[in-house]
Amino acid sequence: MKLRLTLSTCMPLIVAVPLLLPHLSSAASLSEIYQIAASKDSVIQASRAQHEAAIQALPLARSAMLPQIALAADLAENENNDDDNGAYGSNSYGASITQNVFNLAAMRSIKKSKANVALARASLLEAEQNLMFRTAQAYFNVLTAREAYSAASSSREAIARQTEQAERRFDVGLSAITDVKEAQAQLDLAVAREVVAENQLALAREALRVIINQDVPVLDGLKEDAALTAPAPASIVDWISVAEENNPRLAVARKDYELAAADIGIERAGRLPTLAITGGYQNTSQDLLTGPSARPDSESGQIKLQLEYPLFTGGRTNALIRQAKSRATQASFNLETVRRAVVQETRDAYLTVLADISQTNALSQALASTEVAKEATQAGFDAGTRTAVEVLVSLRDTFNAHADYSAARHQYVISSLQLRLAAGILAQKHIDSISRSLEIGR
């Protein structure tokens, strides 16, 4: 009996071809992928544009306390019921200037706008750190899926060889047909697992492609000797303190509260008088030069000190003050909610890093154990004390252990970055440090 080459067994070879095409390009490190993402990711581009728009809040607020100059001109055709002077034309032009001397609401708006600019900077920093983490996460998701696909493919190939061997042994009468059937069943399962792994790899690559907006090249893999170090500082309390001081999302919430509190003062200033200097010039002329209605060209100018005191606004000012107070209260509770969330995220990330280190070490030992078990099972099969199915299971377990070990190492890297993200200190240097722990095309 010969090995059956069914569609299911050939499918992995067919679907693997597209995955080999990107490997024709040069390998890329995490730092290189991040540089592409920084220039092409649509989310960060939108955040930068939002930042540029937000920083205009300060000059907009200052404009209220700067001179306001305007020019005006008009040309008119006039008609009256005077028999001596019917229709006539007139024109005028002039200029006006206004300078606020005292406007407490405008002054407080300038102070508020400074907080608005700081809010924009914090928001952009949050977006930049999120981009670093999203890129790294997508990068290592591809590596994990690639290792899983490699393990599934290798497992399928090894099981196929064992199935072929079982068929040859059956042909010469050394094994029962049940061994062949069981081996074929394991092969079919391996093919199914390989198809699933291949699809997961394609999905992971697509997720990274969305970020960098181009085809994903070959990615550098994690070195075998890459160190797994515990978080420094070692105290979780220290990490929480760093997060409360540096987390940009928390900074955004603080600025939101400052802005809401500033609105109370601005609305209260609506009860106070405003003082401004105004001046103007106007020149008027008409084409009617005779008759009793005739008037010569005229020029006029004025300068005045204008005081406005709102005595009663129908309750509008009081309502605006109450509304601002409620919004400030809401912002204060939102700030506390964000602070608690940041503390929780920092704690979770810290504990996850420690757990990932322990899990990776355990899986390293499990990998070594499965290798020994596989060799022992193969030796037992050669001696006639183990069945072919047991050999196939040991092969599958070994390849799965390889994939699990790689996934755990990748997850450790992601968790380490997530801890720095929660603490608000994730920077380019951390991305570069990870890139130094990669090797080309692995």
C-alpha positions in Angstrom: 0.0 0.0 0.0 1.3 3.5 -0.9 0.8 6.8 0.8 -2.4 8.4 -0.3 -1.9 11.9 -1.8 -5.4 13.3 -1.3 -6.5 16.9 -1.7 -6.4 17.4 2.1 -2.7 16.3 2.2 -1.7 18.5 -0.7 -3.7 21.6 0.4 -1.0 22.9 2.8 1.6 22.8 0.0 -0.8 24.8 -2.1 -1.7 27.5 0.4 1.9 27.8 1.6 3.0 29.2 -1.8 1.7 32.8 -1.2 3.4 32.8 2.2 6.8 32.2 0.6 6.5 35.1 -1.8 7.1 37.9 0.8 10.2 36.1 1.8 11.9 37.2 -1.4 12.3 40.7 0.2 14.9 41.5 2.8 14.1 40.9 6.4 12.9 43.8 8.6 13.5 44.4 12.3 10.9 45.8 14.8 12.6 49.2 14.6 12.3 49.3 10.8 8.6 48.2 10.9 7.9 50.9 13.6 9.5 53.6 11.4 7.2 52.6 8.6 4.2 52.6 10.9 5.1 56.0 12.3 4.9 57.5 8.8 2.0 55.5 7.4 -0.4 54.5 10.2 -3.6 56.4 9.7 -4.4 56.6 13.5 -1.2 58.4 14.4 -1.6 60.7 11.4 -5.0 61.7 12.6 -3.7 62.3 16.1 -1.0 64.5 14.8 -3.5 66.6 12.8 -5.7 66.8 15.9 -2.7 68.0 17.9 -1.9 70.7 15.3 -5.5 71.9 15.4 -5.7 71.9 19.2 -2.5 74.0 19.7 -4.3 76.9 17.9 -6.5 77.3 21.0 -3.9 79.6 22.6 -3.6 82.2 19.7 -7.4 82.0 19.4 -7.9 82.9 23.1 -5.2 85.7 23.0 -6.9 87.3 20.0 -9.8 88.5 22.2 -7.4 90.7 24.1 -5.7 92.1 21.0 -6.9 95.0 18.8 -9.8 94.3 16.5 -9.6 96.5 13.3 -12.2 96.5 10.6 -12.8 98.4 7.3 -16.2 99.1 5.9 -17.5 100.8 2.7 -20.9 101.1 1.0 -22.3 102.5 -2.2 -26.1 103.3 -2.3 -28.8 104.6 -4.6 -31.3 106.7 -2.7 -34.7 108.0 -3.5 -37.1 110.3 -1.6 -40.4 112.2 -2.3 -38.8 115.6 -2.4 -39.7 117.2 -5.8 -36.4 119.1 -5.9 -34.2 116.1 -5.2 -35.4 112.7 -6.3 -32.9 109.9 -6.8 -29.3 110.4 -5.8 -26.3 108.2 -5.1 -24.1 108.2 -2.0 -21.1 106.3 -0.7 -19.2 106.1 2.5 -16.2 104.3 3.9 -14.6 104.1 7.2 -12.6 102.1 9.8 -13.1 101.0 13.3 -10.8 99.7 16.1 -11.7 98.0 19.4 -9.2 97.2 22.2 -10.4 95.3 25.2 -9.0 96.8 28.4 -10.7 94.6 30.9 -12.5 91.4 30.1 -12.0 88.8 32.8 -13.7 86.0 30.8 -11.3 86.5 27.9 -8.3 86.6 30.3 -9.4 83.4 31.9 -9.9 81.8 28.5 -6.2 82.4 27.7 -5.3 80.5 30.9 -7.7 77.7 29.9 -6.2 77.6 26.4 -2.8 76.8 27.8 -4.3 73.8 29.5 -5.9 72.9 26.2 -2.5 72.9 24.5 -1.0 70.7 27.2 -4.0 68.4 26.8 -3.2 68.1 23.1 0.4 67.2 23.8 -0.6 64.5 26.3 -3.1 63.1 23.7 -0.4 63.0 21.0 2.0 61.3 23.4 -0.6 58.7 24.3 -1.2 58.1 20.6 2.5 57.7 19.9 3.0 55.2 22.7 -0.1 53.3 21.6 1.4 53.1 18.1 4.6 51.6 19.5 2.7 49.0 21.4 0.3 48.2 18.5 3.1 47.8 16.1 5.1 45.6 18.4 2.1 43.5 19.3 1.2 43.0 15.6 4.8 42.2 14.8 5.1 39.5 17.5 1.7 38.1 16.7 3.1 37.4 13.2 6.2 35.7 14.7 3.9 33.6 17.0 1.7 32.6 14.1 4.7 31.9 12.0 6.1 29.5 14.6 2.8 27.9 15.0 2.5 27.3 11.3 6.0 26.0 11.1 5.3 23.6 13.9 2.0 22.5 12.3 3.7 22.0 9.0 6.7 20.1 10.4 4.2 18.0 12.4 2.2 17.2 9.3 5.4 16.2 7.4 6.7 14.0 10.2 3.3 12.3 10.6 3.1 11.8 6.9 6.5 10.0 7.0 5.3 7.8 9.9 2.1 7.0 8.0 4.1 6.0 5.0 6.3 3.9 7.2 3.2 2.3 8.7 1.9 1.4 5.3 5.2 -0.2 4.3 5.2 -2.2 7.5 1.7 -3.3 6.8 2.6 -4.3 3.2 5.3 -6.7 4.6 3.1 -8.0 7.4 4.9 -6.3 10.3 1.8 -4.3 11.5 -2.0 -4.5 11.5 -4.2 -2.4 9.2 -5.5 -0.6 12.3 -2.0 1.0 12.6 -2.3 2.4 9.1 -5.9 3.6 9.7 -4.9 5.3 13.0 -1.9 6.9 11.3 -4.0 8.2 8.5 -6.4 9.7 11.0 -3.6 11.5 12.8 -2.3 12.7 9.4 -5.8 14.1 8.5 -5.9 15.9 11.8 -2.4 17.3 11.2 -3.5 18.6 7.8 -6.5 20.4 9.4 -4.3 21.9 12.1 -1.8 23.1 9.4 -4.6 24.8 7.5 -5.8 26.6 10.6 -2.3 27.7 11.5 -1.8 29.0 8.0 -4.9 31.0 8.2 -3.9 32.5 11.5 -0.6 33.5 10.0 -2.4 35.2 7.1 -4.7 37.1 9.5 -1.7 38.2 11.7 0.1 39.5 8.6 -2.9 41.3 7.5 -3.3 43.0 10.9 0.3 44.3 10.6 -0.2 45.3 7.0 -3.1 47.6 8.1 -0.7 49.4 10.4 2.2 49.9 8.0 0.0 50.1 4.8 2.2 47.9 2.7 3.0 44.2 2.2 4.6 42.7 5.2 8.2 41.6 4.6 10.1 38.8 6.3 10.3 39.7 10.0 13.4 39.1 12.1 12.8 36.5 14.8 13.6 36.4 18.5 17.1 35.0 19.3 17.3 31.8 21.2 19.5 33.4 23.9 17.3 36.5 24.3 17.2 37.2 28.1 14.0 37.2 30.1 14.5 39.7 32.9 12.3 40.7 35.7 10.8 44.3 35.7 13.1 47.0 37.1 12.4 48.5 39.5 11.4 45.3 41.3 8.6 46.8 43.4 5.1 47.0 42.0 4.5 50.1 44.2 7.3 51.9 42.3 5.7 51.1 39.0 2.4 52.4 40.1 4.1 55.7 41.2 5.7 56.0 37.8 2.4 55.3 36.1 0.5 57.9 38.2 3.1 60.5 37.3 3.7 59.6 33.6 0.8 57.8 32.1 -0.5 60.1 29.2 -4.1 58.8 29.5 -4.1 59.9 33.1 -2.5 63.3 32.1 -5.3 63.7 29.6 -7.9 63.1 32.3 -6.2 65.7 34.6 -6.2 68.3 31.8 -9.8 67.6 31.1 -10.6 68.3 34.8 -8.5 71.5 34.7 -10.4 72.6 31.6 -13.7 71.9 33.2 -12.7 73.8 36.4 -11.5 76.7 34.3 -14.9 76.9 32.7 -16.4 77.8 36.1 -14.3 80.9 36.4 -15.0 81.9 32.8 -18.7 81.6 33.4 -18.5 83.5 36.6 -16.7 86.3 34.8 -19.9 86.8 32.8 -21.3 88.7 35.8 -18.5 91.3 35.7 -18.3 94.4 33.6 -16.1 94.7 30.5 -14.1 97.8 29.5 -12.9 98.5 26.0 -11.5 101.4 24.0 -13.2 101.9 20.6 -12.5 104.3 17.8 -13.8 104.9 14.3 -13.6 107.1 11.2 -16.2 107.6 8.5 -16.3 109.6 5.3 -19.7 110.1 3.5 -20.3 111.7 0.1 -23.3 112.1 -2.2 -23.8 113.3 -5.8 -26.7 115.6 -4.9 -25.2 119.1 -4.8 -28.2 121.4 -5.1 -31.6 122.0 -3.6 -32.7 122.1 0.0 -31.7 118.6 0.7 -28.1 119.1 -0.5 -25.5 118.2 2.0 -21.7 118.5 1.5 -19.3 115.6 1.9 -18.8 114.8 5.6 -16.1 113.2 7.7 -16.5 112.0 11.3 -14.4 110.3 13.8 -14.7 109.2 17.4 -12.9 107.5 20.3 -14.6 106.3 23.4 -14.2 104.3 26.5 -17.0 101.8 26.6 -18.2 100.1 29.8 -20.7 97.2 29.7 -22.2 95.8 32.8 -24.6 92.9 32.5 -27.3 93.5 35.1 -29.7 90.7 34.2 -29.4 88.0 31.6 -32.6 86.1 32.2 -30.8 83.6 34.4 -28.4 82.5 31.7 -25.2 83.3 33.6 -26.3 81.4 36.7 -27.4 78.4 34.6 -24.0 78.4 32.8 -22.2 78.5 36.1 -24.2 75.6 37.5 -23.6 73.7 34.3 -19.8 74.3 34.5 -19.8 73.1 38.1 -21.6 69.8 37.1 -19.1 69.2 34.3 -16.2 69.8 36.6 -17.6 67.3 39.0 -18.1 64.8 36.2 -14.5 65.4 35.1 -13.2 64.8 38.6 -14.9 61.5 38.8 -13.7 60.6 35.3 -10.2 61.4 36.5 -10.5 59.1 39.5 -11.9 56.3 37.2 -8.9 56.7 34.8 -6.5 56.7 37.8 -7.9 53.5 39.1 -7.8 51.9 35.7 -4.2 52.9 35.2 -3.2 51.5 38.6 -5.0 48.2 37.7 -3.4 48.0 34.3 0.0 48.6 35.8 -0.5 45.9 38.4 -1.9 43.5 35.9 1.0 44.1 33.5 3.6 43.8 36.2 2.2 40.5 37.4 1.8 39.2 33.8 5.5 39.8 33.1 6.5 37.7 36.2 4.0 35.0 35.2 5.3 35.0 31.6 8.8 34.5 32.8 7.7 31.5 35.0 5.6 30.1 32.2 8.4 30.4 29.6 10.9 28.6 32.0 8.3 25.9 32.6 7.6 25.5 28.9 11.4 25.3 28.2 11.6 22.4 30.6 8.5 20.8 29.1 10.0 21.1 25.6 13.1 19.3 26.8 10.9 16.6 28.4 8.9 16.1 25.2 12.1 15.7 23.2 13.2 13.0 25.6 9.8 11.4 25.5 9.7 11.4 21.7 13.1 9.7 21.5 12.0 7.1 24.1 8.7 6.5 22.3 10.5 6.0 19.0 13.0 3.6 20.6 10.1 1.7 22.1 8.4 1.5 18.7 11.6 0.2 17.1 11.7 -2.4 19.9 8.1 -3.4 19.4 6.9 -2.1 22.8 5.2 1.1 21.6 2.5 1.6 18.9 2.7 3.8 15.9 -0.1 5.9 17.3 2.0 6.6 20.4 4.9 7.7 18.1 2.6 10.0 16.2 1.2 11.6 19.5 4.8 12.1 20.8 5.7 13.9 17.5 2.7 16.1 17.7 3.4 17.0 21.4 7.0 17.9 20.6 6.1 20.3 17.8 3.3 21.8 19.9 5.8 22.3 22.7 8.1 24.2 20.3 5.2 26.4 19.3 4.0 27.0 22.9 7.6 27.9 24.0 8.0 30.4 21.2 4.6 31.9 21.9 5.4 32.3 25.6 8.7 34.1 24.8 6.9 36.4 22.4 4.2 37.1 25.0 6.9 38.0 27.5 8.1 40.7 25.2 4.6 42.1 24.6 3.9 42.1 28.4 7.1 44.0 29.1 6.1 46.6 26.6 2.6 46.7 28.0 4.0 47.4 31.5 5.9 50.4 30.1 2.8 51.5 28.2 0.8 51.4 31.4 3.5 53.3 33.2 3.6 55.9 30.5 7.3 55.5 29.7 7.3 53.5 26.5 9.7 55.0 24.1 11.7 54.5 20.9 14.7 53.2 22.9 12.6 50.2 24.1 11.7 49.3 20.5 15.3 49.5 19.6 16.3 47.4 22.5 13.9 44.6 21.4 15.3 44.9 17.8 18.7 44.1 19.2 17.4 40.8 20.6 16.2 39.7 17.1 18.1 37.9 14.4 17.7 38.2 10.7 15.2 36.0 9.0 14.9 33.6 11.9 
